[in-house]
Structures are given as C-alpha cells and as structure tokens.
C-alpha cells in the first residue's frame, strides 16, 4: 500500500479507536494567551538566546478556538513559574472540551529549582486545581535524561543534576539515586491528584536521547520519546516501546519539529522547524501507527501564524497537521495498541546513559561510560544492516554537522523567516531497516522475551538471574547472542542448548555472530514492528527516508517455546 493510504478503510458502526492528539503551546510565535507579558519576561526555549514573541498576542478565546480548529484533544502547557493564577486556563480548556498536560520546561530553564537540583517541580496546589477541573491528563518532565547527564544545560551556577548528585558513583549507585527521586516525584503527583479525588495520571519522561527510558520507567515514569528531532526512529521507538512493555507503562509520543535541517519553509528560529513538511507528514503517520496512548506535536508555533484579531493562518506544516488530524486519523482506526508490541528481535542491555559521547554517565563528572557500553551501538549497527552508526544512538555524535547552524548568525529579531534557506537540506531521515527490535534492560524476565527468535545481549553488566533467564529462552528455542564478558565460566562457550542456540561473541564481525544476526534481521529495505497478530511494514519512499510508505500485514507466526 502507498504512504497516502496505508490502512484499510475504517469499520462502520463504531467510533474509530485512536491515540488522543495534542498540541504544545507557543515558545516564540506569540505570548502565552493566559500569561501575556510574563511569558516574554522569561526564556521559553532551551537555545540560551532570548527570542521575543514574533506575532501579535491572541486572546485566550481565540487561541482555544484555534486549538479546536486544529483538532486538539489536549493541550501541553508548560507552566510559567511566575504566574500563579491558572483558573482562566483551566476554565477555558474545560469549556472547550480540551484536556491539559502540565509541563515543567520553563521552570527547568528559569527556576526556581528544587534544592540541590536543576529541576522544577509543579506546585501541588496547581495539580489539585487541574485535577478538580476534570481535565488533567498528565504531568510532563521535559528532557529529564538530558538534564541529568548535562546538569549545566540551563543552570550554570553549580553542577546539580536533575534527580540528584551522582559524582563519584558507579552506575548501579547512580541509578539508585535517580530511582529514589523519581519514585518520590511520582508519589507526590499521585498524592496531589488524589487530594482532589482524581485517578492517577502519568508522569511523563519526554526524552530527546534514547537512554534512561528503562531506568525512569522502572521507577514509575511513562516513556514519551521524541520522533524526528535528532533521533534515529527505529532505535528511539524500539527503546521506548521496550521500556513501556517491560514495565507496563503507557507510551506517549512527541512529534518534535525542532531539528537539524533547513529549507524553504517558515522558520521561527534556527532549526525550528528543522524538518520538512513532507517529513512531518510521514513522522505523524509513523507515530500514530505505533499506537501510543497519546501523540502530540511540539509546537503550535510551526503550525500557524497569528495575523491579529484572532486570524490564524496555517503554515505548510500546519496544513500537514490539519490533514493528519482531520482526514487521516478518522479514516484509519487502529485495531492494535502499543501494549500489543512484540519483539522478533530483543536487544538486552544495561543502561549506562551513553548515547555516543561517553561523558558524564548519569551526570557523574568524574567518570566516562565503560568501553563495553559501546557494544550497544555495535548491536544496533549489526541489526540494521549497517544503516545505524556503530558509534552512537542519535545525531548528537561525531560525523553529523547540522545545517541549521548556518542560521545562527542571523539576529533573532529578524525571525520569522519566510524561508530558512532557498534549498532544502536532508541530513535527517526517518528510515533504517530493523526487524521488530525491542529493547529490554538487564532486569528482564524470561517470559518477557518469549516472542523473540533472536536475543542479542550487549552492554556493560548483566545480573546472574538474567543470565539464567536467557539460558531458559535458549533452551526453549531462541538464539541467544551474548557478549563473552557478560558470561560466567559455565556459559562462556557457544553451544546448542535444548531447542535453541547459545552463541558467545567478542565482536559482531565474527562469523557465528554474523550468521545469527543474518538469520533474524529481515530484509535490508524494510523496517517492521509487530503488534500481536499485525505487522507494520515501513519502507523509505524517498532517498534518505525523508518520507515513508506503510503496509499493514498479518504477522508471521513464530512461537518460540
């Protein structure tokens, strides 16, 4: 099937099941409609450069009407710490039938901070009020893994990581610090929501780097990966989806239009947007077909221009969103959920918070990530037919020069630009071929790996109990490809085990490792993800994978044990 119509027509007689759709609020286009001038008195982006509002300020009524016109089910509102009265925000959204997700990004950038951290926590009374309105859908922590590793990103007066100090700590002790803090945060949010009689809402870890998904999910947070951005999509989604499955969490997806490219489209700031309208269209469909609980776009700035007096004009990206929300989604109900995801290939590895730079593991300035952690990149490289790099897991690694940097010398007062560049660059794409790869951490149980025909084990450490669980899967018929340094003496050689294989490797270049991967990696021109009895098949529809074609097929049956 083509990229324009990848799914069968909807079933008649029942509402279309689908993820809830949301839009994140403005950061440069215009003032926050409920905060007015207070929103220009703070930094609203993580660029480190103040960017004044570019369009006339809309009224809150006109803004909410624009959200409804764009088909928003919920609104992602990052709280301005200097604004304490949110009654109008909650009332206006409730009257419009729009849910709200409250985020902490502006507090992370500007303060005030929780003592000893670079983190802003939302006030409990705001959470209680939002719950009482009946519209609170979630609490969002913006890029918490980034701010744990790079503690001085916004707060430069001291090295104070997001969830706590980890200097001098090994990985397991650092994770324990993070785990304790995250559990306290989730407990406090739960208590505030319960205080107004509400049911628990997810506490979201909205992440740019594909690290710490499992660490945070284990402690109680909900994975919310960013697609587009500077991500490799199969790696980002396979890691987050694996964490959601392993720890029984919801999955939310943020379609983040900040990115590396430039082109002949309205540009609010360097790299904003850094993805073409065509790439945005494919990314939205990709995210939707992964069947998350909720899906939202960052930000509304790129979707519309406000010309004044409530006159909103959709941009090229806004037209893409409108077609997606108003046409594609209603025509294509889903009959699967992210909770139905299954692994044909499981990648098991401990978290060292390394995305390719190897610096400051979990925020520890005195250490670098262990050399064995880099085997995770080698694993992805092998499983993607060499299409993913072998030295990192996102574009923030050596070898990628962002075209958006050519706009850095332009005064911010000259933005928005009608066109960021006369010709489009194509550094970022959406496609690499992998075969239903899900990532699990070192605490995975044997039953959670039951669908995987190939289990690749990499990284720096592995508990003995998990090694035994892997042996159980080999005995049941799986091929377990395990790093030699993770094996004890009894399991340090390759051999047949029951109905399966135990293959020990030092590198993925070895013939036995290559044979094991080749038998399970699938075709080099198709990315698949299995959801129960359904297989989503994704192909590049243009060079570099800027656009995608989708096919829905019956999943091959492969019972392993």
C-alpha positions in Angstrom: 0.0 0.0 0.0 1.2 3.5 -0.6 2.2 6.1 2.0 -1.0 8.1 1.3 -3.4 5.3 2.3 -1.6 2.6 4.4 -4.6 1.1 6.2 -7.9 -0.5 5.3 -11.0 1.7 5.4 -12.5 2.1 8.9 -15.0 -0.3 10.2 -18.5 1.1 10.2 -20.8 1.3 13.2 -18.4 2.2 15.9 -16.1 5.1 16.8 -12.5 4.9 15.5 -10.1 3.8 18.2 -7.1 6.1 18.1 -4.5 7.9 20.2 -5.5 11.2 21.7 -4.0 14.1 19.8 -2.4 17.1 21.4 -0.5 20.4 20.7 2.2 22.0 22.8 1.9 25.7 23.5 3.9 28.6 22.0 7.5 29.4 22.7 8.4 32.1 20.2 5.4 32.7 17.9 3.3 34.8 20.4 2.8 35.3 24.1 1.1 32.6 26.2 -2.5 33.6 26.0 -3.1 33.4 29.7 0.2 34.9 30.9 0.6 37.8 28.5 3.8 39.8 29.0 5.0 37.4 31.7 5.8 34.9 29.0 8.2 37.4 27.3 9.9 38.0 30.7 11.4 34.5 30.8 13.3 32.2 28.5 10.9 29.9 26.8 13.4 27.9 24.7 16.5 25.9 25.5 18.6 27.7 23.0 20.1 30.0 25.5 19.2 33.1 23.4 16.2 35.2 24.2 13.7 35.2 21.3 10.9 37.9 21.6 7.4 37.0 20.5 7.0 37.3 16.8 3.3 37.5 16.2 0.5 39.7 17.8 -0.8 38.2 21.1 -4.0 36.3 20.6 -6.8 36.3 23.2 -7.3 33.1 25.2 -10.7 32.6 23.5 -9.2 33.0 20.0 -6.3 30.7 20.9 -8.6 27.9 22.2 -10.7 28.2 19.1 -7.5 27.7 17.1 -6.7 24.6 19.1 -10.2 23.2 18.4 -9.9 24.0 14.7 -6.6 22.1 14.6 -8.3 19.1 16.2 -6.5 19.1 19.5 -7.9 16.7 22.2 -5.4 18.0 24.7 -3.0 20.9 25.2 0.5 20.7 26.6 1.0 23.7 28.8 4.5 24.4 30.2 3.9 26.4 33.4 5.4 29.8 33.8 6.7 29.8 37.3 6.0 33.5 37.9 2.3 33.0 37.1 0.2 31.7 40.0 -3.4 32.1 38.8 -4.3 29.3 36.4 -8.1 29.5 36.9 -8.8 31.0 33.5 -6.6 28.4 31.7 -8.4 25.5 33.3 -11.8 27.1 32.8 -11.2 27.9 29.1 -9.9 24.4 28.3 -12.7 22.7 30.2 -15.4 24.7 28.3 -13.7 23.8 25.0 -13.6 20.1 26.0 -9.8 20.0 25.8 -7.6 18.2 28.3 -4.4 19.6 29.7 -0.9 18.3 30.3 1.2 20.4 32.6 4.9 20.6 31.9 8.0 21.8 33.8 10.2 23.1 30.9 10.1 26.8 31.7 10.9 26.2 35.4 13.9 24.0 34.3 15.2 26.8 32.2 14.5 29.8 34.5 14.0 28.3 38.0 13.0 28.2 40.8 14.7 24.9 41.4 14.2 22.1 43.8 17.1 22.4 46.3 20.2 20.7 45.1 19.0 20.1 41.6 18.3 21.9 38.3 14.7 20.7 38.3 11.4 22.5 38.7 8.5 20.6 40.2 5.0 21.7 39.6 3.2 23.1 42.6 0.9 20.6 44.3 -1.9 23.2 44.5 -1.9 23.6 40.7 -2.1 19.8 40.3 -5.0 19.7 42.7 -6.8 22.5 40.8 -6.2 20.9 37.4 -7.5 17.6 38.8 -10.6 19.3 40.2 -11.3 20.8 36.7 -11.6 17.2 35.4 -9.1 17.9 32.6 -5.6 16.9 33.9 -4.3 14.2 31.6 -0.6 14.1 32.7 2.4 15.8 34.2 5.4 16.2 31.8 9.0 16.3 32.7 10.9 17.9 29.8 14.1 16.0 28.7 15.0 14.8 32.2 17.6 12.4 31.0 19.4 15.3 29.2 19.3 17.4 32.4 20.6 14.5 34.5 23.6 14.0 32.2 24.2 17.6 31.2 23.4 19.3 34.5 24.7 22.7 33.4 22.5 23.0 30.3 20.4 25.7 31.9 21.7 26.1 35.5 25.3 27.3 35.3 25.9 28.3 38.9 26.6 24.7 40.1 26.7 21.1 38.9 23.3 20.0 40.1 21.8 17.1 38.1 18.1 16.7 37.6 17.4 13.9 40.0 20.3 14.1 42.3 24.1 14.2 42.7 26.0 11.3 41.2 29.6 12.4 41.2 31.9 9.6 42.1 29.1 6.9 41.9 29.1 3.8 39.8 26.2 3.0 37.5 24.1 1.0 40.0 24.6 3.5 42.8 23.8 6.4 40.5 20.7 4.6 39.2 19.6 4.1 42.9 19.8 7.9 43.5 17.7 8.6 40.4 15.2 5.8 41.2 14.6 7.1 44.7 14.0 10.7 43.5 11.7 9.6 40.6 9.6 7.4 43.0 9.2 10.4 45.3 8.1 12.6 42.4 5.5 10.1 41.2 4.3 9.6 44.8 3.9 13.4 45.2 2.0 13.8 42.0 -0.2 10.9 42.9 -0.9 12.4 46.3 -1.8 15.8 44.8 -4.2 14.3 42.3 -5.8 12.0 44.9 -6.2 15.1 47.1 -8.8 16.3 44.6 -10.4 12.9 44.1 -8.8 12.2 40.8 -7.4 8.9 39.4 -3.6 8.7 38.9 -2.2 10.4 35.8 1.0 9.5 34.1 4.2 11.3 35.0 5.9 11.6 31.6 9.6 11.4 30.8 9.7 13.3 27.4 13.1 12.4 26.1 15.4 13.5 23.3 18.2 11.0 24.0 17.5 7.2 23.8 18.9 6.5 27.2 17.4 6.1 30.7 14.0 5.1 29.3 14.1 1.9 31.3 15.6 3.5 34.4 12.8 6.0 34.6 10.0 3.6 33.6 11.1 1.2 36.3 10.8 4.0 38.9 7.3 4.9 37.7 7.6 7.4 34.8 5.9 7.0 31.4 8.1 6.9 28.3 7.4 9.8 25.9 10.0 9.6 23.1 10.6 12.4 20.7 10.4 11.4 17.0 12.0 13.5 14.3 14.2 15.8 16.4 17.8 14.4 16.0 16.7 10.8 16.5 17.1 7.5 14.7 13.5 6.4 14.6 13.8 2.6 14.9 16.3 3.0 17.7 14.3 5.7 19.6 11.0 3.9 19.3 12.3 0.4 19.9 14.0 1.5 23.1 11.0 3.5 24.5 8.5 0.9 23.4 10.5 -1.9 25.0 10.6 0.1 28.3 6.8 0.6 28.2 6.3 -3.1 27.6 8.7 -4.3 30.2 7.4 -2.0 32.9 3.7 -1.9 31.8 3.5 1.8 31.2 1.6 3.9 28.7 3.5 5.1 25.7 3.2 8.7 24.6 5.0 10.1 21.6 6.1 13.7 20.9 6.5 14.7 17.2 9.2 17.3 17.8 9.7 19.8 14.9 13.0 21.2 16.3 15.7 19.6 14.2 18.9 19.8 12.2 17.7 20.8 8.7 16.8 24.0 6.9 14.6 24.6 3.9 12.1 26.9 2.0 9.5 26.9 4.8 8.5 29.4 7.5 11.4 29.3 10.1 10.9 30.7 13.6 14.4 30.1 14.8 17.5 28.1 13.6 16.2 24.5 13.3 12.6 25.4 14.2 11.3 23.7 12.2 14.2 21.5 11.2 12.1 19.0 9.3 10.3 19.5 6.0 6.5 19.3 5.8 6.8 16.1 3.9 8.9 14.5 6.6 6.5 15.8 9.2 3.6 14.1 7.4 5.4 10.7 7.4 6.5 11.1 11.0 3.0 11.8 12.2 1.7 8.6 10.5 4.6 6.6 11.8 4.0 7.8 15.4 0.2 7.1 15.0 0.7 3.6 13.7 2.8 2.8 16.8 -0.5 3.2 18.6 0.6 5.3 21.6 -1.8 6.4 24.3 -1.4 10.0 23.3 0.5 11.8 20.5 1.4 15.5 20.4 3.3 18.0 18.3 5.9 20.4 19.6 4.9 23.2 19.0 2.0 25.3 17.7 4.4 28.0 16.6 5.2 26.0 13.5 1.6 25.2 12.6 0.2 28.7 12.5 0.9 32.4 12.2 -1.4 34.8 14.1 -2.1 37.8 12.0 -4.0 39.6 14.7 -7.6 39.8 15.9 -7.9 36.1 16.1 -6.9 35.5 12.4 -4.7 32.4 12.4 -3.1 31.3 9.2 -1.9 27.7 8.8 1.7 27.2 7.6 2.7 24.4 5.3 3.4 22.3 8.5 0.0 23.4 9.8 -1.7 22.1 6.7 0.1 18.8 7.2 -1.2 18.6 10.8 -4.7 19.5 9.7 -4.8 16.8 7.1 -3.5 14.3 9.6 -5.9 15.1 12.4 -9.0 15.8 10.3 -8.6 13.3 7.5 -6.0 10.6 8.0 -6.8 9.7 11.6 -10.6 9.4 11.3 -10.2 7.3 8.2 -7.8 4.9 9.8 -8.9 3.4 13.1 -6.4 1.2 14.8 -7.1 -2.3 16.0 -3.9 -2.7 18.0 -2.2 -0.8 20.8 1.4 -0.3 21.8 0.7 -2.8 24.5 0.4 -5.4 21.8 4.0 -4.9 20.7 6.1 -8.0 20.2 9.8 -8.5 19.6 11.1 -10.6 16.8 14.5 -9.5 17.9 15.1 -8.5 21.6 18.1 -6.4 22.5 19.0 -6.7 26.2 21.4 -4.3 27.8 22.0 -2.4 31.0 21.6 1.4 30.9 24.9 3.4 31.1 23.2 6.6 29.8 25.7 6.7 26.9 24.3 7.9 23.5 27.8 8.1 21.9 29.8 10.7 23.7 30.6 8.6 26.7 30.8 11.6 29.0 29.2 12.1 32.5 27.4 8.8 32.9 24.2 9.6 34.8 25.7 13.1 35.5 28.9 11.8 37.1 31.6 14.3 36.0 34.4 12.1 37.4 33.7 9.1 35.0 33.2 8.0 31.5 30.9 5.3 30.3 32.6 1.8 30.3 34.0 0.7 27.0 31.6 -2.3 27.0 28.7 0.1 26.8 29.6 0.9 23.2 28.7 -2.7 22.2 25.1 -1.5 22.2 25.8 0.8 19.3 27.6 -2.1 17.5 24.5 -4.3 18.1 22.2 -1.7 16.5 24.6 -1.3 13.6 24.5 -5.1 13.0 20.7 -5.4 13.4 20.1 -2.5 10.9 22.2 -4.0 8.1 24.9 -1.3 8.9 22.4 1.5 8.4 22.7 2.8 12.0 26.1 4.1 13.1 28.4 1.9 15.2 29.5 4.8 17.5 26.3 6.4 18.8 22.5 6.3 19.1 21.4 9.8 17.8 22.7 12.6 15.7 24.5 14.3 18.6 27.7 12.4 17.9 30.7 13.0 15.7 30.1 12.8 11.9 26.9 14.9 11.8 27.1 18.6 11.0 23.7 20.3 11.4 22.8 22.6 8.5 20.7 24.7 10.9 23.9 26.2 12.3 24.2 28.3 9.2 21.3 30.4 10.6 23.0 31.1 13.9 24.4 34.4 12.8 21.1 35.9 11.9 19.7 38.3 14.6 16.7 36.7 16.3 14.7 39.9 15.8 14.7 39.1 12.0 12.8 35.9 12.6 10.4 34.5 11.5 12.0 34.0 8.0 9.6 33.2 5.2 12.2 30.6 4.2 15.0 29.4 6.3 17.0 28.5 3.1 16.3 28.6 -0.6 17.1 24.8 -0.9 16.2 22.0 1.5 18.9 20.1 3.3 18.4 16.4 4.1 20.6 15.4 7.0 17.8 13.8 8.9 15.7 10.9 7.7 13.1 8.6 9.2 14.3 5.2 8.0 16.6 2.4 8.9 15.8 -1.2 8.4 15.3 -3.3 11.6 13.0 -6.3 12.3 10.7 -5.6 15.2 13.5 -4.8 17.6 12.5 -4.0 21.2 15.0 -3.1 23.9 14.9 -4.6 27.4 17.1 -3.8 30.3 19.2 -6.1 32.5 16.2 -6.9 34.8 14.1 -8.5 32.0 12.3 -11.8 32.8 12.3 -14.9 30.6 8.6 -14.6 29.9 9.0 -11.1 28.6 11.3 -12.4 25.9 9.0 -15.3 24.8 8.3 -13.9 21.3 11.9 -13.2 20.3 13.6 -15.6 17.9 16.9 -13.7 18.4 18.0 -12.2 21.7 21.1 -10.0 21.5 22.8 -9.3 24.8 25.2 -6.4 25.0 26.3 -3.6 27.3 28.4 -3.5 30.4 26.8 -5.7 33.0 24.2 -8.4 33.5 22.9 -10.0 36.7 23.2 -13.7 37.2 19.5 -14.2 37.4 19.0 -12.6 34.0 21.8 -14.7 32.5 19.8 -17.7 33.7 16.6 -16.3 32.2 18.4 -16.0 28.9 19.5 -19.6 29.2 15.8 -20.6 29.6 14.9 -18.8 26.4 17.7 -20.6 24.5 16.5 -23.9 25.9 13.0 -23.1 24.6 14.3 -22.5 21.0 15.6 -18.9 20.8 19.1 -18.0 19.5 20.8 -16.0 22.3 23.8 -14.0 21.0 25.6 -12.9 24.2 28.8 -10.9 24.8 31.6 -13.0 26.2 32.3 -10.5 29.0 28.8 -11.0 30.3 29.0 -14.8 30.7 30.2 -16.7 33.7 32.6 -19.6 33.3 29.9 -22.2 32.7 28.3 -20.3 29.9 31.3 -18.8 28.2 31.3 -21.0 25.0 29.0 -21.3 22.1 26.8 -24.4 22.0 23.4 -25.9 21.3 21.1 -25.5 24.3 17.9 -27.5 24.2 16.0 -26.4 21.1 18.0 -23.2 20.6 21.5 -21.8 20.4 23.8 -20.1 22.8 26.3 -18.0 20.7 29.0 -16.2 22.5 30.7 -13.3 20.8 33.5 -10.8 21.3 32.6 -8.7 18.3 29.7 -8.7 15.7 32.3 -9.3 12.9 32.8 -12.9 14.0 31.2 -15.5 11.6 28.9 -17.0 14.2 27.6 -13.6 15.3 27.0 -12.6 11.7 25.2 -15.8 10.9 22.9 -15.4 13.9 22.1 -11.9 13.0 21.5 -12.6 9.3 19.1 -15.4 10.1 16.8 -13.0 12.0 17.5 -9.4 10.8 15.0 -9.4 8.0 15.2 -7.5 4.7 17.6 -4.6 4.3 14.8 -2.4 2.8 12.0 -2.9 5.3 11.6 -1.8 9.0 9.0 -3.8 10.8 7.2 -3.7 14.1 4.9 -6.4 15.2 1.7 -5.8 17.3 0.2 -9.1 18.3 -1.2 -10.5 15.0 -0.4 -7.4 13.0 2.9 -6.4 11.4 3.6 -2.8 10.5 6.0 -2.7 7.5 7.7 0.5 6.8 9.8 1.4 3.7 11.6 4.5 2.6 9.6 6.3 -0.1 12.3 8.8 -0.9 16.1 8.9 -0.8 17.4 9.1 2.8 14.0 8.2 4.2 12.5 11.7 4.4 9.2 10.1 3.6 7.8 6.7 4.3 5.4 4.1 2.8 3.4 1.9 5.2 1.9 -1.5 4.9 -0.2 -3.5 7.3 0.0 -7.2 7.1 -0.7 -10.3 9.2 2.3 -11.0 11.4 4.1 -14.3 10.6 3.5 -16.8 13.3 6.7 -17.8 15.2 6.2 -19.5 18.5 9.5 -19.7 20.5 8.9 -22.2 23.3 
